[in-house]
């Protein structure tokens, strides 16, 4: 799976130069779309989601782009996903930390696409391992995370650990930097370039894990 990371500039600027570039997935950070008002989109005053769909149609691929969505004053960190000219959906960041500016959304989504089952982790949801665990249990083959700006090595440490714990490769696209970790927990790609390409090898391993613990007591039935 060839992934193109767009770590700088707008999505429209990328589309002008690289719309027809051969790639399976375009992953863009939050600067790609910026602020998106659902009300203005529905009224036809803006066409930012349409731009994402058109780019995916031009390249015959999947486009995942971070953005800040505004639903009548309720602001969220989100990611819009499109494939071959069709909007597949919008994923919101689920967790809100310390009553931050951006509200938490509902639901964690996996997108079944022509290049595989893509799980989307939005921004600081990377800090919550249960999000990655949910994607893994539900069959995601790779986790894509549009981020804002990385905090030194924190995000890299988390993505490597979660890729190892839950057995799915993790790709992070932040402003000014892109990186990817494989299921062995190794950093297999990093670059400050925009755009930059990475050919991801999908690996799936399953192991039987057993644990002995107290609880789940069942009283033995007496004889009849």
C-alpha positions in Angstrom: 0.0 0.0 0.0 1.6 3.3 -1.1 0.8 6.2 1.2 1.5 9.8 0.4 1.8 12.1 3.4 1.0 15.8 3.0 2.7 17.5 6.0 2.5 21.1 4.7 0.4 23.4 2.6 -3.3 23.1 1.7 -5.0 20.2 0.1 -5.9 22.3 -2.9 -2.2 23.3 -3.4 -1.2 19.6 -3.3 -4.0 18.7 -5.8 -2.8 21.3 -8.3 0.6 19.6 -8.6 0.1 15.9 -7.6 -3.6 15.0 -8.1 -2.8 12.3 -10.7 0.3 10.9 -8.8 0.2 7.2 -8.4 -0.6 6.4 -4.8 -3.1 4.3 -2.9 -3.8 6.6 0.1 -3.3 10.4 0.6 -3.0 11.2 4.3 -3.1 14.9 5.1 -2.6 16.8 8.4 -5.0 19.5 9.7 -3.6 22.3 7.7 -5.0 20.6 4.5 -8.6 21.8 5.0 -8.4 24.0 8.1 -11.9 24.9 9.5 -15.0 23.3 8.0 -18.5 24.6 8.8 -21.1 22.0 8.2 -23.7 24.7 7.8 -21.8 26.5 5.1 -21.0 23.2 3.4 -24.7 22.3 3.3 -25.6 25.7 1.9 -23.1 25.4 -0.8 -21.1 28.4 0.4 -18.0 26.3 0.7 -16.9 23.0 -1.0 -14.1 21.7 1.2 -15.4 18.1 1.5 -16.1 18.2 -2.3 -12.4 19.1 -2.8 -11.4 15.9 -0.9 -13.8 13.8 -3.0 -12.6 15.3 -6.3 -9.0 14.6 -5.3 -9.8 11.0 -4.6 -11.6 10.7 -7.9 -8.7 12.3 -9.8 -6.2 9.9 -8.3 -8.5 6.9 -8.1 -7.5 6.4 -4.5 -8.4 7.1 -0.9 -7.9 10.5 0.7 -7.9 11.0 4.5 -7.6 14.7 5.6 -7.7 16.2 9.1 -9.9 19.2 9.7 -11.6 21.3 12.4 -15.4 20.8 12.0 -18.0 23.3 13.3 -21.5 22.1 13.8 -23.4 25.3 14.9 -20.7 26.3 17.4 -19.7 22.8 18.5 -16.2 22.4 17.3 -14.4 19.0 16.9 -11.2 17.7 15.5 -12.2 15.4 12.6 -10.9 13.5 9.6 -12.9 13.3 6.3 -12.4 10.1 4.3 -13.2 9.8 0.5 -12.6 7.1 -2.1 -12.7 7.5 -5.8 -15.0 10.5 -5.8 -17.2 9.5 -2.9 -17.2 10.7 0.7 -17.1 7.6 2.9 -17.6 9.5 6.2 -16.2 11.7 8.8 -14.4 10.5 11.9 -14.3 12.7 15.1 -11.8 12.6 17.9 -13.5 10.6 20.6 -11.7 11.8 23.7 -11.7 15.3 25.2 -8.9 16.2 27.6 -9.5 18.5 30.6 -12.5 20.3 29.0 -10.5 21.4 25.9 -11.7 23.6 23.1 -12.7 20.7 20.9 -15.6 18.4 21.9 -15.4 14.7 21.7 -17.3 12.9 19.0 -19.0 9.5 19.0 -17.9 6.2 17.6 -14.6 4.8 16.2 -14.8 4.0 12.5 -13.1 1.6 10.1 -13.5 2.2 6.4 -13.7 -0.8 4.1 -11.9 0.4 1.0 -10.4 -1.1 -2.2 -7.0 -1.0 -0.6 -8.0 -2.6 2.7 -9.7 -1.8 6.0 -8.5 1.6 7.2 -8.9 2.6 10.8 -8.8 6.3 11.5 -7.3 7.7 14.8 -7.9 11.5 15.0 -5.3 13.6 16.7 -5.0 13.1 20.5 -7.0 9.9 20.3 -3.5 8.5 19.8 -3.0 9.0 23.5 -5.8 6.5 24.3 -4.7 2.9 23.7 -8.3 1.7 23.8 -9.0 3.4 20.5 -6.2 1.4 18.8 -7.3 -1.7 20.5 -10.9 -1.2 19.2 -9.6 -0.8 15.7 -7.5 -4.0 16.0 -10.3 -6.1 17.4 -12.7 -4.9 14.7 -10.3 -5.9 11.9 -8.5 -2.7 10.8 -5.4 -3.5 8.7 -3.7 -0.2 9.2 -4.3 2.9 11.5 -4.0 6.3 9.9 -3.7 9.3 12.3 -3.9 12.9 11.1 -2.2 15.0 13.9 -1.4 18.7 14.5 2.1 19.1 15.7 4.1 16.3 17.3 5.6 16.8 20.8 9.2 15.7 20.4 9.3 11.9 20.7 6.0 11.3 22.6 3.8 10.5 19.7 6.5 8.4 18.1 6.8 6.3 21.3 3.0 5.9 21.5 2.6 4.8 17.9 5.4 2.3 18.1 4.0 0.8 21.3 0.4 0.6 20.1 1.5 -0.9 16.7 3.3 -3.6 18.7 0.6 -4.2 21.3 -2.3 -4.4 18.9 -0.7 -5.8 15.7 -1.6 -3.1 13.2 0.8 -0.6 11.4 0.3 3.0 12.5 0.9 6.0 10.3 1.0 9.6 11.7 0.8 12.7 9.5 1.5 15.9 11.5 2.3 19.4 10.4 5.9 19.3 9.2 6.5 15.6 9.9 5.3 12.1 8.9 6.2 8.7 10.4 5.1 5.1 10.5 5.6 2.1 12.8 5.3 -1.6 11.9 3.8 -4.4 14.0 7.2 -5.1 15.5 7.1 -1.7 17.1 9.9 -0.4 14.9 10.0 3.1 13.3 10.1 2.1 9.7 9.6 5.6 8.1 10.0 9.2 9.0 10.3 12.4 6.9 9.8 16.1 7.2 9.2 16.4 3.4 5.9 17.3 1.9 4.7 15.4 0.1 6.6 12.2 0.9 5.9 8.6 0.0 6.0 5.3 1.9 5.2 1.8 0.7 3.6 0.1 3.6 3.8 -3.7 3.9 0.7 -5.0 5.6 1.4 -7.8 8.1 -1.1 -9.7 10.2 -0.2 -12.1 13.0 -2.5 -13.8 15.4 -1.5 -15.4 18.6 -3.4 -17.3 21.3 -3.1 -15.4 24.6 -4.3 -17.0 27.7 -4.6 -15.5 31.2 -5.6 -17.0 34.6 -7.6 -14.8 36.9 -10.2 -14.9 39.6 -13.9 -14.3 38.9 -16.5 -15.7 36.5 -17.6 -18.1 39.3 -20.1 -20.7 38.4 -21.7 -22.8 41.1 -21.6 -26.5 40.3 -25.1 -27.9 39.7 -26.3 -30.7 42.0 -27.2 -34.0 40.5 -30.7 -34.6 39.3 
